[in-house]
């Protein structure tokens, strides 16, 4: 793996204060450490990331981010800290803010703080993939566990195959690979982000295993991550 240190690669960690399913989620403790710390550590330990920036609306998260070593904290506008604000909107806002600096980054690495099993090595591999395959975007994915060929959709009182009955006949061995984003890493060239959004014309996958893909959305996810890290129930 070749790390291109000449390129300014900046990690962005979006960590707003609000969370409905798990209140104060980004500050929740996992094995004695705030969830946010796992992602800040991954960014700081990455060989390819030059700066780690946390975007938040929450003073407590801002203080903790500084204490944990984040290079800077950007306070996001209130309209970008709502339940309806999209990740794309937040990242584009940050990209435009950074564009006015003396040395705007060429590449942004989006690291969601809800992915504690993602490590610095994963970040480096995803960044390397962007350059090696001349991609605009690299997004972390995992293989789906429930294949869409076996899914059904409702129409009135009945259900029908999402694809067709013929699609449901092949055994799992011959099924095509389908992936879902795990939300842990998204690497995008800044200029491509501003022109095309998160997913540029050439978007390639960085495939991760199920354990590394764990995403914390509610209390049961936190308990599962605790078990994976310690072997003990959370």
BELKADA-V102255 format. One record per helix or strand. SS is the DSSP state (hx for helix, st for strand). FROM is the first residue (numbers start at 1). TO is the last residue. If there is no record, write none. Layout:
ss: <SS/SS>
from: <FROM/FROM>
to: <TO/TO>
//
This chain:
ss: <st/hx/st/st/hx/st/hx/st/hx/hx/st/hx/st/hx/st/st/hx/hx/st/hx/st/hx>
from: <9/25/29/33/35/51/59/72/78/87/107/120/137/148/152/158/166/172/179/190/203/219>
to: <14/27/30/34/45/56/67/75/80/99/110/132/143/150/155/161/168/174/189/196/207/230>
//
